[in-house]
Amino acid sequence: MSDERNIAEIREVNLTYLMLAQKLIQQDKVEAMFRLGLSEDAADMLATLSAAQILKLATGNMLLCRFRVDDDLVWSLLTNQGARKVDNDATSRLHASILMAGRVAEVI
């Protein structure tokens, strides 16, 4: 894949993410903050962006969203691999969600 193609895909992801984030925030701010891992200030800012501002932000060559999963425990729970393998996939996902929710609460 060429660099130009990668940049185009990053821009597409940025636009999709910003539009989804704004929609979620406008529907239910608290739930959106939880699902997106955003602070209240970031959620307030995103909610007020105009379409032109969203387009301008999306055209950068750096991803605006990031993975919130940044440790081996949560990755192993989500993928159900490794030493902490659980027979019930729903239990693993629930445990991962609880861990991630605790981290969002720390940020907020």
N, CA, C and O atoms as CSV, one atom per row, in Angstrom:
chain,resi,resn,atom,element,x,y,z
A,1,MET,N,N,0.846,-1.180,0.000
A,1,MET,CA,C,0.000,0.000,0.000
A,1,MET,C,C,0.888,1.238,0.000
A,1,MET,O,O,1.873,1.293,0.736
A,2,SER,N,N,0.559,2.203,-0.794
A,2,SER,CA,C,1.385,3.398,-0.893
A,2,SER,C,C,1.117,4.357,0.260
A,2,SER,O,O,0.103,4.259,0.951
A,3,ASP,N,N,2.049,5.286,0.450
A,3,ASP,CA,C,1.884,6.295,1.495
A,3,ASP,C,C,0.633,7.141,1.265
A,3,ASP,O,O,-0.083,7.463,2.213
A,4,GLU,N,N,0.373,7.495,0.022
A,4,GLU,CA,C,-0.817,8.302,-0.285
A,4,GLU,C,C,-2.094,7.565,0.085
A,4,GLU,O,O,-3.039,8.158,0.605
A,5,ARG,N,N,-2.111,6.282,-0.185
A,5,ARG,CA,C,-3.289,5.461,0.155
A,5,ARG,C,C,-3.449,5.389,1.668
A,5,ARG,O,O,-4.566,5.490,2.176
A,6,ASN,N,N,-2.358,5.217,2.385
A,6,ASN,CA,C,-2.415,5.179,3.850
A,6,ASN,C,C,-2.945,6.492,4.408
A,6,ASN,O,O,-3.789,6.489,5.304
A,7,ILE,N,N,-2.465,7.599,3.894
A,7,ILE,CA,C,-2.917,8.914,4.364
A,7,ILE,C,C,-4.402,9.108,4.061
A,7,ILE,O,O,-5.141,9.638,4.890
A,8,ALA,N,N,-4.838,8.683,2.885
A,8,ALA,CA,C,-6.259,8.780,2.534
A,8,ALA,C,C,-7.111,7.954,3.492
A,8,ALA,O,O,-8.193,8.386,3.891
A,9,GLU,N,N,-6.637,6.787,3.857
A,9,GLU,CA,C,-7.383,5.944,4.791
A,9,GLU,C,C,-7.394,6.532,6.190
A,9,GLU,O,O,-8.403,6.442,6.888
A,10,ILE,N,N,-6.295,7.129,6.609
A,10,ILE,CA,C,-6.260,7.816,7.913
A,10,ILE,C,C,-7.275,8.947,7.924
A,10,ILE,O,O,-7.999,9.113,8.906
A,11,ARG,N,N,-7.341,9.714,6.874
A,11,ARG,CA,C,-8.306,10.819,6.793
A,11,ARG,C,C,-9.740,10.307,6.841
A,11,ARG,O,O,-10.605,10.922,7.465
A,12,GLU,N,N,-9.986,9.186,6.184
A,12,GLU,CA,C,-11.330,8.599,6.200
A,12,GLU,C,C,-11.703,8.131,7.604
A,12,GLU,O,O,-12.826,8.343,8.062
A,13,VAL,N,N,-10.747,7.492,8.281
A,13,VAL,CA,C,-10.984,7.051,9.658
A,13,VAL,C,C,-11.245,8.263,10.549
A,13,VAL,O,O,-12.158,8.237,11.374
A,14,ASN,N,N,-10.453,9.325,10.391
A,14,ASN,CA,C,-10.646,10.536,11.194
A,14,ASN,C,C,-12.041,11.110,11.006
A,14,ASN,O,O,-12.714,11.447,11.980
A,15,LEU,N,N,-12.475,11.220,9.767
A,15,LEU,CA,C,-13.792,11.782,9.489
A,15,LEU,C,C,-14.887,10.912,10.094
A,15,LEU,O,O,-15.811,11.420,10.729
A,16,THR,N,N,-14.783,9.615,9.897
A,16,THR,CA,C,-15.781,8.693,10.442
A,16,THR,C,C,-15.810,8.766,11.963
A,16,THR,O,O,-16.881,8.805,12.569
A,17,TYR,N,N,-14.632,8.784,12.575
A,17,TYR,CA,C,-14.550,8.841,14.038
A,17,TYR,C,C,-15.153,10.137,14.578
A,17,TYR,O,O,-15.937,10.109,15.527
A,18,LEU,N,N,-14.796,11.250,13.989
A,18,LEU,CA,C,-15.313,12.537,14.467
A,18,LEU,C,C,-16.828,12.629,14.319
A,18,LEU,O,O,-17.519,13.127,15.209
A,19,MET,N,N,-17.335,12.148,13.197
A,19,MET,CA,C,-18.783,12.181,12.989
A,19,MET,C,C,-19.502,11.262,13.978
A,19,MET,O,O,-20.533,11.638,14.537
A,20,LEU,N,N,-18.969,10.075,14.193
A,20,LEU,CA,C,-19.559,9.152,15.155
A,20,LEU,C,C,-19.479,9.718,16.568
A,20,LEU,O,O,-20.457,9.669,17.314
A,21,ALA,N,N,-18.334,10.249,16.935
A,21,ALA,CA,C,-18.165,10.818,18.275
A,21,ALA,C,C,-19.167,11.935,18.518
A,21,ALA,O,O,-19.804,11.983,19.570
A,22,GLN,N,N,-19.306,12.824,17.558
A,22,GLN,CA,C,-20.242,13.934,17.722
A,22,GLN,C,C,-21.685,13.436,17.845
A,22,GLN,O,O,-22.457,13.939,18.661
A,23,LYS,N,N,-22.031,12.461,17.041
A,23,LYS,CA,C,-23.386,11.890,17.102
A,23,LYS,C,C,-23.649,11.251,18.461
A,23,LYS,O,O,-24.694,11.484,19.068
A,24,LEU,N,N,-22.701,10.443,18.940
A,24,LEU,CA,C,-22.860,9.795,20.234
A,24,LEU,C,C,-22.967,10.817,21.368
A,24,LEU,O,O,-23.785,10.662,22.275
A,25,ILE,N,N,-22.153,11.840,21.312
A,25,ILE,CA,C,-22.170,12.876,22.353
A,25,ILE,C,C,-23.501,13.609,22.367
A,25,ILE,O,O,-24.042,13.892,23.436
A,26,GLN,N,N,-24.025,13.913,21.214
A,26,GLN,CA,C,-25.300,14.620,21.130
A,26,GLN,C,C,-26.465,13.755,21.601
A,26,GLN,O,O,-27.452,14.275,22.121
A,27,GLN,N,N,-26.358,12.430,21.421
A,27,GLN,CA,C,-27.420,11.528,21.861
A,27,GLN,C,C,-27.385,11.295,23.363
A,27,GLN,O,O,-28.421,11.351,24.025
A,28,ASP,N,N,-26.209,11.035,23.902
A,28,ASP,CA,C,-26.066,10.755,25.331
A,28,ASP,C,C,-24.606,11.019,25.715
A,28,ASP,O,O,-23.730,10.174,25.524
A,29,LYS,N,N,-24.377,12.197,26.254
A,29,LYS,CA,C,-23.015,12.650,26.527
A,29,LYS,C,C,-22.263,11.724,27.483
A,29,LYS,O,O,-21.106,11.387,27.231
A,30,VAL,N,N,-22.895,11.316,28.559
A,30,VAL,CA,C,-22.217,10.486,29.563
A,30,VAL,C,C,-21.839,9.128,28.968
A,30,VAL,O,O,-20.718,8.656,29.160
A,31,GLU,N,N,-22.766,8.505,28.252
A,31,GLU,CA,C,-22.462,7.221,27.632
A,31,GLU,C,C,-21.362,7.368,26.583
A,31,GLU,O,O,-20.483,6.514,26.477
A,32,ALA,N,N,-21.412,8.442,25.816
A,32,ALA,CA,C,-20.385,8.677,24.796
A,32,ALA,C,C,-19.011,8.852,25.434
A,32,ALA,O,O,-18.018,8.326,24.932
A,33,MET,N,N,-18.956,9.587,26.532
A,33,MET,CA,C,-17.684,9.774,27.228
A,33,MET,C,C,-17.124,8.427,27.663
A,33,MET,O,O,-15.921,8.185,27.555
A,34,PHE,N,N,-17.998,7.550,28.155
A,34,PHE,CA,C,-17.571,6.221,28.579
A,34,PHE,C,C,-17.095,5.396,27.382
A,34,PHE,O,O,-16.004,4.826,27.410
A,35,ARG,N,N,-17.908,5.335,26.342
A,35,ARG,CA,C,-17.588,4.485,25.185
A,35,ARG,C,C,-16.356,4.966,24.431
A,35,ARG,O,O,-15.577,4.152,23.933
A,36,LEU,N,N,-16.172,6.286,24.342
A,36,LEU,CA,C,-15.059,6.845,23.580
A,36,LEU,C,C,-13.822,7.104,24.439
A,36,LEU,O,O,-12.739,7.355,23.911
A,37,GLY,N,N,-13.982,7.044,25.760
A,37,GLY,CA,C,-12.850,7.307,26.644
A,37,GLY,C,C,-12.452,8.771,26.646
A,37,GLY,O,O,-11.267,9.098,26.705
A,38,LEU,N,N,-13.450,9.661,26.580
A,38,LEU,CA,C,-13.198,11.101,26.503
A,38,LEU,C,C,-13.438,11.787,27.835
A,38,LEU,O,O,-14.249,11.334,28.643
A,39,SER,N,N,-12.738,12.866,28.053
A,39,SER,CA,C,-13.026,13.722,29.205
A,39,SER,C,C,-14.244,14.569,28.873
A,39,SER,O,O,-14.649,14.661,27.714
A,40,GLU,N,N,-14.815,15.177,29.877
A,40,GLU,CA,C,-15.982,16.033,29.652
A,40,GLU,C,C,-15.622,17.237,28.783
A,40,GLU,O,O,-16.411,17.639,27.928
A,41,ASP,N,N,-14.451,17.809,28.993
A,41,ASP,CA,C,-14.020,18.950,28.175
A,41,ASP,C,C,-13.903,18.573,26.701
A,41,ASP,O,O,-14.339,19.320,25.826
A,42,ALA,N,N,-13.312,17.410,26.435
A,42,ALA,CA,C,-13.179,16.956,25.046
A,42,ALA,C,C,-14.547,16.696,24.434
A,42,ALA,O,O,-14.791,17.045,23.280
A,43,ALA,N,N,-15.441,16.083,25.206
A,43,ALA,CA,C,-16.792,15.813,24.706
A,43,ALA,C,C,-17.523,17.113,24.393
A,43,ALA,O,O,-18.192,17.217,23.365
A,44,ASP,N,N,-17.402,18.098,25.267
A,44,ASP,CA,C,-18.048,19.393,25.026
A,44,ASP,C,C,-17.510,20.050,23.760
A,44,ASP,O,O,-18.274,20.609,22.973
A,45,MET,N,N,-16.211,19.983,23.567
A,45,MET,CA,C,-15.599,20.588,22.385
A,45,MET,C,C,-16.059,19.887,21.114
A,45,MET,O,O,-16.425,20.541,20.137
A,46,LEU,N,N,-16.041,18.564,21.127
A,46,LEU,CA,C,-16.468,17.804,19.949
A,46,LEU,C,C,-17.936,18.057,19.612
A,46,LEU,O,O,-18.302,18.113,18.438
A,47,ALA,N,N,-18.761,18.208,20.615
A,47,ALA,CA,C,-20.200,18.418,20.385
A,47,ALA,C,C,-20.482,19.731,19.660
A,47,ALA,O,O,-21.494,19.854,18.970
A,48,THR,N,N,-19.602,20.700,19.812
A,48,THR,CA,C,-19.865,22.025,19.240
A,48,THR,C,C,-19.191,22.258,17.893
A,48,THR,O,O,-19.356,23.327,17.305
A,49,LEU,N,N,-18.436,21.282,17.391
A,49,LEU,CA,C,-17.741,21.475,16.113
A,49,LEU,C,C,-18.731,21.574,14.957
A,49,LEU,O,O,-19.720,20.842,14.900
A,50,SER,N,N,-18.449,22.478,14.057
A,50,SER,CA,C,-19.258,22.585,12.836
A,50,SER,C,C,-18.789,21.529,11.842
A,50,SER,O,O,-17.736,20.918,12.023
A,51,ALA,N,N,-19.575,21.322,10.797
A,51,ALA,CA,C,-19.187,20.362,9.753
A,51,ALA,C,C,-17.859,20.770,9.117
A,51,ALA,O,O,-17.022,19.916,8.825
A,52,ALA,N,N,-17.666,22.052,8.904
A,52,ALA,CA,C,-16.414,22.536,8.308
A,52,ALA,C,C,-15.229,22.259,9.232
A,52,ALA,O,O,-14.152,21.882,8.771
A,53,GLN,N,N,-15.432,22.445,10.529
A,53,GLN,CA,C,-14.349,22.176,11.476
A,53,GLN,C,C,-14.010,20.686,11.520
A,53,GLN,O,O,-12.841,20.313,11.616
A,54,ILE,N,N,-15.030,19.844,11.450
A,54,ILE,CA,C,-14.802,18.397,11.436
A,54,ILE,C,C,-14.010,18.009,10.199
A,54,ILE,O,O,-13.053,17.239,10.285
A,55,LEU,N,N,-14.405,18.539,9.054
A,55,LEU,CA,C,-13.678,18.240,7.814
A,55,LEU,C,C,-12.229,18.696,7.891
A,55,LEU,O,O,-11.324,17.989,7.450
A,56,LYS,N,N,-12.015,19.880,8.451
A,56,LYS,CA,C,-10.650,20.401,8.572
A,56,LYS,C,C,-9.804,19.518,9.490
A,56,LYS,O,O,-8.656,19.206,9.172
A,57,LEU,N,N,-10.369,19.120,10.618
A,57,LEU,CA,C,-9.643,18.243,11.545
A,57,LEU,C,C,-9.335,16.893,10.915
A,57,LEU,O,O,-8.262,16.328,11.128
A,58,ALA,N,N,-10.277,16.382,10.141
A,58,ALA,CA,C,-10.127,15.042,9.554
A,58,ALA,C,C,-9.052,14.981,8.484
A,58,ALA,O,O,-8.552,13.896,8.185
A,59,THR,N,N,-8.682,16.102,7.903
A,59,THR,CA,C,-7.746,16.074,6.775
A,59,THR,C,C,-6.284,15.949,7.179
A,59,THR,O,O,-5.406,15.921,6.317
A,60,GLY,N,N,-6.016,15.876,8.449
A,60,GLY,CA,C,-4.633,15.690,8.892
A,60,GLY,C,C,-4.126,14.301,8.541
A,60,GLY,O,O,-4.902,13.430,8.148
A,61,ASN,N,N,-2.831,14.097,8.682
A,61,ASN,CA,C,-2.259,12.792,8.352
A,61,ASN,C,C,-1.934,11.963,9.591
A,61,ASN,O,O,-1.191,10.986,9.510
A,62,MET,N,N,-2.491,12.354,10.739
A,62,MET,CA,C,-2.280,11.632,11.982
A,62,MET,C,C,-3.641,11.197,12.531
A,62,MET,O,O,-4.587,11.984,12.534
A,63,LEU,N,N,-3.742,9.962,12.989
A,63,LEU,CA,C,-5.003,9.482,13.541
A,63,LEU,C,C,-5.418,10.300,14.762
A,63,LEU,O,O,-4.600,10.593,15.634
A,64,LEU,N,N,-6.686,10.661,14.811
A,64,LEU,CA,C,-7.206,11.426,15.944
A,64,LEU,C,C,-7.717,10.522,17.062
A,64,LEU,O,O,-7.823,10.948,18.212
A,65,CYS,N,N,-8.029,9.288,16.724
A,65,CYS,CA,C,-8.440,8.337,17.756
A,65,CYS,C,C,-7.265,7.420,18.063
A,65,CYS,O,O,-6.308,7.336,17.292
A,66,ARG,N,N,-7.348,6.739,19.190
A,66,ARG,CA,C,-6.270,5.823,19.535
A,66,ARG,C,C,-6.855,4.629,20.270
A,66,ARG,O,O,-7.968,4.687,20.794
A,67,PHE,N,N,-6.088,3.545,20.300
A,67,PHE,CA,C,-6.510,2.373,21.046
A,67,PHE,C,C,-6.434,2.687,22.530
A,67,PHE,O,O,-5.430,3.209,23.013
A,68,ARG,N,N,-7.492,2.369,23.241
A,68,ARG,CA,C,-7.478,2.560,24.683
A,68,ARG,C,C,-6.922,1.334,25.383
A,68,ARG,O,O,-6.562,1.388,26.559
A,69,VAL,N,N,-6.853,0.243,24.664
A,69,VAL,CA,C,-6.324,-0.986,25.237
A,69,VAL,C,C,-4.810,-0.913,25.143
A,69,VAL,O,O,-4.237,-1.015,24.058
A,70,ASP,N,N,-4.175,-0.736,26.284
A,70,ASP,CA,C,-2.726,-0.557,26.257
A,70,ASP,C,C,-1.980,-1.478,27.221
A,70,ASP,O,O,-0.845,-1.201,27.609
A,71,ASP,N,N,-2.633,-2.576,27.600
A,71,ASP,CA,C,-1.899,-3.529,28.425
A,71,ASP,C,C,-2.249,-4.962,28.040
A,71,ASP,O,O,-3.288,-5.231,27.437
A,72,ASP,N,N,-1.361,-5.859,28.402
A,72,ASP,CA,C,-1.502,-7.265,28.020
A,72,ASP,C,C,-2.740,-7.923,28.616
A,72,ASP,O,O,-3.354,-8.775,27.974
A,73,LEU,N,N,-3.116,-7.542,29.832
A,73,LEU,CA,C,-4.265,-8.174,30.479
A,73,LEU,C,C,-5.537,-7.940,29.673
A,73,LEU,O,O,-6.272,-8.885,29.387
A,74,VAL,N,N,-5.799,-6.696,29.308
A,74,VAL,CA,C,-7.027,-6.392,28.567
A,74,VAL,C,C,-6.982,-7.033,27.180
A,74,VAL,O,O,-7.984,-7.581,26.722
A,75,TRP,N,N,-5.827,-6.969,26.507
A,75,TRP,CA,C,-5.715,-7.617,25.196
A,75,TRP,C,C,-5.993,-9.106,25.303
A,75,TRP,O,O,-6.712,-9.661,24.474
A,76,SER,N,N,-5.433,-9.760,26.314
A,76,SER,CA,C,-5.641,-11.211,26.436
A,76,SER,C,C,-7.099,-11.521,26.763
A,76,SER,O,O,-7.619,-12.545,26.320
A,77,LEU,N,N,-7.763,-10.665,27.522
A,77,LEU,CA,C,-9.178,-10.882,27.804
A,77,LEU,C,C,-10.030,-10.690,26.545
A,77,LEU,O,O,-10.947,-11.471,26.291
A,78,LEU,N,N,-9.734,-9.671,25.774
A,78,LEU,CA,C,-10.512,-9.410,24.565
A,78,LEU,C,C,-10.298,-10.474,23.493
A,78,LEU,O,O,-11.228,-10.828,22.768
A,79,THR,N,N,-9.081,-10.976,23.398
A,79,THR,CA,C,-8.789,-11.992,22.388
A,79,THR,C,C,-8.961,-13.405,22.929
A,79,THR,O,O,-8.930,-14.377,22.174
A,80,ASN,N,N,-9.144,-13.512,24.251
A,80,ASN,CA,C,-9.301,-14.796,24.946
A,80,ASN,C,C,-8.135,-15.730,24.637
A,80,ASN,O,O,-8.320,-16.903,24.313
A,81,GLN,N,N,-6.933,-15.176,24.746
A,81,GLN,CA,C,-5.718,-15.949,24.537
A,81,GLN,C,C,-4.802,-15.776,25.738
A,81,GLN,O,O,-5.011,-14.895,26.572
A,82,GLY,N,N,-3.824,-16.597,25.814
A,82,GLY,CA,C,-2.820,-16.463,26.858
A,82,GLY,C,C,-3.180,-17.203,28.125
A,82,GLY,O,O,-4.090,-18.031,28.154
A,83,ALA,N,N,-2.445,-16.884,29.166
A,83,ALA,CA,C,-2.567,-17.593,30.441
A,83,ALA,C,C,-3.913,-17.356,31.112
A,83,ALA,O,O,-4.363,-18.191,31.896
A,84,ARG,N,N,-4.554,-16.253,30.823
A,84,ARG,CA,C,-5.818,-15.924,31.472
A,84,ARG,C,C,-7.035,-16.349,30.636
A,84,ARG,O,O,-8.110,-15.764,30.764
A,85,LYS,N,N,-6.868,-17.333,29.809
A,85,LYS,CA,C,-7.945,-17.799,28.933
A,85,LYS,C,C,-9.137,-18.270,29.760
A,85,LYS,O,O,-8.982,-18.991,30.746
A,86,VAL,N,N,-10.338,-17.847,29.337
A,86,VAL,CA,C,-11.580,-18.194,30.022
A,86,VAL,C,C,-12.467,-18.932,29.032
A,86,VAL,O,O,-12.479,-18.609,27.845
A,87,ASP,N,N,-13.211,-19.925,29.519
A,87,ASP,CA,C,-14.078,-20.698,28.638
A,87,ASP,C,C,-15.225,-19.872,28.067
A,87,ASP,O,O,-15.672,-20.125,26.948
A,88,ASN,N,N,-15.697,-18.900,28.814
A,88,ASN,CA,C,-16.840,-18.112,28.391
A,88,ASN,C,C,-16.364,-16.769,27.824
A,88,ASN,O,O,-15.839,-15.931,28.557
A,89,ASP,N,N,-16.550,-16.574,26.530
A,89,ASP,CA,C,-16.098,-15.346,25.868
A,89,ASP,C,C,-16.789,-14.107,26.436
A,89,ASP,O,O,-16.166,-13.054,26.567
A,90,ALA,N,N,-18.077,-14.230,26.775
A,90,ALA,CA,C,-18.810,-13.093,27.328
A,90,ALA,C,C,-18.205,-12.650,28.662
A,90,ALA,O,O,-18.147,-11.456,28.954
A,91,THR,N,N,-17.762,-13.599,29.455
A,91,THR,CA,C,-17.138,-13.274,30.738
A,91,THR,C,C,-15.836,-12.510,30.527
A,91,THR,O,O,-15.550,-11.548,31.240
A,92,SER,N,N,-15.052,-12.942,29.549
A,92,SER,CA,C,-13.793,-12.255,29.249
A,92,SER,C,C,-14.046,-10.819,28.805
A,92,SER,O,O,-13.374,-9.895,29.264
A,93,ARG,N,N,-15.008,-10.634,27.921
A,93,ARG,CA,C,-15.320,-9.290,27.423
A,93,ARG,C,C,-15.849,-8.395,28.548
A,93,ARG,O,O,-15.505,-7.216,28.626
A,94,LEU,N,N,-16.684,-8.963,29.412
A,94,LEU,CA,C,-17.206,-8.202,30.539
A,94,LEU,C,C,-16.073,-7.770,31.465
A,94,LEU,O,O,-16.031,-6.620,31.903
A,95,HIS,N,N,-15.168,-8.676,31.758
A,95,HIS,CA,C,-14.028,-8.343,32.609
A,95,HIS,C,C,-13.183,-7.234,31.969
A,95,HIS,O,O,-12.771,-6.296,32.650
A,96,ALA,N,N,-12.929,-7.344,30.673
A,96,ALA,CA,C,-12.164,-6.310,29.970
A,96,ALA,C,C,-12.888,-4.973,30.022
A,96,ALA,O,O,-12.258,-3.935,30.224
A,97,SER,N,N,-14.200,-4.987,29.841
A,97,SER,CA,C,-14.989,-3.749,29.891
A,97,SER,C,C,-14.916,-3.098,31.266
A,97,SER,O,O,-14.816,-1.876,31.381
A,98,ILE,N,N,-14.966,-3.911,32.291
A,98,ILE,CA,C,-14.875,-3.386,33.665
A,98,ILE,C,C,-13.520,-2.725,33.888
A,98,ILE,O,O,-13.439,-1.631,34.447
A,99,LEU,N,N,-12.456,-3.396,33.449
A,99,LEU,CA,C,-11.116,-2.816,33.596
A,99,LEU,C,C,-10.990,-1.499,32.837
A,99,LEU,O,O,-10.431,-0.532,33.355
A,100,MET,N,N,-11.511,-1.460,31.606
A,100,MET,CA,C,-11.418,-0.239,30.792
A,100,MET,C,C,-12.293,0.868,31.389
A,100,MET,O,O,-11.910,2.037,31.348
A,101,ALA,N,N,-13.448,0.524,31.938
A,101,ALA,CA,C,-14.315,1.524,32.549
A,101,ALA,C,C,-13.628,2.165,33.750
A,101,ALA,O,O,-13.750,3.369,33.976
A,102,GLY,N,N,-12.913,1.361,34.511
A,102,GLY,CA,C,-12.172,1.899,35.651
A,102,GLY,C,C,-11.117,2.900,35.215
A,102,GLY,O,O,-10.872,3.890,35.905
A,103,ARG,N,N,-10.499,2.649,34.088
A,103,ARG,CA,C,-9.475,3.566,33.580
A,103,ARG,C,C,-10.097,4.862,33.082
A,103,ARG,O,O,-9.517,5.936,33.244
A,104,VAL,N,N,-11.288,4.764,32.470
A,104,VAL,CA,C,-11.984,5.976,32.016
A,104,VAL,C,C,-12.369,6.812,33.228
A,104,VAL,O,O,-12.240,8.035,33.201
A,105,ALA,N,N,-12.842,6.165,34.293
A,105,ALA,CA,C,-13.220,6.881,35.507
A,105,ALA,C,C,-12.036,7.618,36.102
A,105,ALA,O,O,-12.193,8.716,36.637
A,106,GLU,N,N,-10.844,7.021,36.015
A,106,GLU,CA,C,-9.643,7.682,36.518
A,106,GLU,C,C,-9.341,8.960,35.746
A,106,GLU,O,O,-8.910,9.956,36.326
A,107,VAL,N,N,-9.570,8.928,34.438
A,107,VAL,CA,C,-9.306,10.096,33.585
A,107,VAL,C,C,-10.290,11.214,33.873
A,107,VAL,O,O,-9.926,12.388,33.947
A,108,ILE,N,N,-11.563,10.816,34.037
A,108,ILE,CA,C,-12.630,11.813,34.256
A,108,ILE,C,C,-12.497,12.355,35.653
A,108,ILE,O,O,-13.285,13.207,36.063
